Structure formats: C-alpha cells, structure tokens
Amino acid sequence: LDVIDDLTRHAATHRELALLTHEPPGREAYPGDVFYLHSRLLERAAKLSPELGGGSLTALPIAETDAGNLSAYIPTNLISITDGQIVLDRGLFAADQRPAVDVGLSVSRVGGKTQTAALRGAVGRLRLDYAQFLELEMFTRFGRMTDTRVRDRIRRGEAIRAWLRQPRYAALRPIDEIAVLVGLSEGVFDGLSKDQVETVRPRLAAHLDAHAPGAARIVAAGGKLDDAARAELVAALKELTGHLPAPAATGTNG
C-alpha cells in the first residue's frame, strides 16, 4: 500500500515551478502536464503476474479540497484516474460523525465485485434512503414536519447515521455488518437514538451467534441470504432491541 499525502500540495508546487519557468498556464494556472504527472505516478499501482513475482501494489492518493469543492481541477483529475474515492466531510467531523465519510459522494467502482453475495443483497436502497434523509433533514430546520412518510424517512435516516458511527478499534464481523444492513433496510432500528444504538452494538455479536446461526453459516460460506435467513436475522434483531427503553423525544421528529 502506497499512501501519497498529498497530491494537492504536489500539484501546487509543480504549478509554482512551472510559472517561474514561464510554462503556459492552463486551467487554474496549472501546467498542461499535471494530469500526465499524476496519472504516471498512480498507474504504477497494479497487480503483478506470477512471472513478475506476483503480489499487488495499491496507491492511495490524498487530496485536500478547497472548501469542500470536489469539482476543482486536481480532485477531478484524481477521481478520473483512480477506481473510487472516499470523501471526508468537515461538517460531519464537527458533528461527531466518525469516520466522517460522506457516503453520497464516496464511490467505489470495483467494490461491488469484491463484496459477498450476502452483503450486496443486504445493502438494498440504504444509500438512496440516506441521501433522501440528508435532504429532508435540511428542510426540518425551517419548521415542524407533519407528514407521516417524511417522519418515517427521517427516523430511518437517523438510525442509519447512528450505525455509521464506528468506535475506534471496534470492527464488525461480516455477519454483524450484514445483520445491521438488513435491520436498517427492514426498519428494525427506526426510531432508536444514538445512545440506544451504542447499547445494542456491543451485544450484537453474541446475540447473533445464539439466535441466528443459520444466517451466520450462509455468510461464512459466502452464500446469498434467502428469505428464511433474512427473516431469522430480522427476528433476532427485533428480540435484541425489544427490551430497550423508549427513545427520548427529539426536535427533528417533531
């Protein structure tokens, strides 16, 4: 793994040198060869054939955006060169969302090929639900939402955001991740507060081992969850969350 921190400063230095040597400036005053410079550097990352020793080299370039502007010249260049991007948001970090990943702007062009069938099937429309929640949340700041469907979407989005918070050094097993995604898709966690999610999180693994062994075997074998396994997970999660105290009322839910 080759971490390059960061190509924004690298490009700025290259621009200064180019301007000092009177090279013709291009977009944002960068010289015309800056894209070639970065692509030549990053495309060295590859999977080697056995004849060349095998193994692989992964490049992880880092770029700093100007006020979150992802459409600037250097970020768009890197997006076009790489196989995806992880976008970190300062606002999410300030709101205590760790890791502060903007799931709407973060993209993987190869991630679906590396995921198991069970994980792909569990994701469903969560990405779309969360994107809609972020838009609706902005409007709730201007007044109370009385529409039932809107309130339901907000509760679903708040649950997704609470589960996206990941304590440091607290990795989840594949079956735990899939169970959380299934629970979010089926609305099991709708209405849970952040504190309630943090209460459920450490109990999740042991509870699934005891109450969803069939689904765990399918996930361990790399298979796809059938309706029975999905129902087993939903039932286990409902039992886990059924004894929690009612969440405190929030201004968002009206």
Secondary structure, 3 states (H helix, E strand, C coil): CEEEECHHHHHHHHHHHHHHCCCCECHHHCECCHHHHHHHHHCCCCECCHHHCCCECCEEEECCCECCECCCHHHHHHHHHCCEECCECHHHHHCCCCCCECCCCCEECCHHHHCCHHHHHHHCCHHHHHHHHHHHHHHHCCCCCCCHHHHHHHHHHHHHHHHHCCCCCCCCCHHHHHHHHHHHHCCCCCCCCHHHHHHHHHHHHHHHHHHCHHHHHHHHCCCCCCHHHHHHHHHHHHHHHCCCCCCCCCCCCC
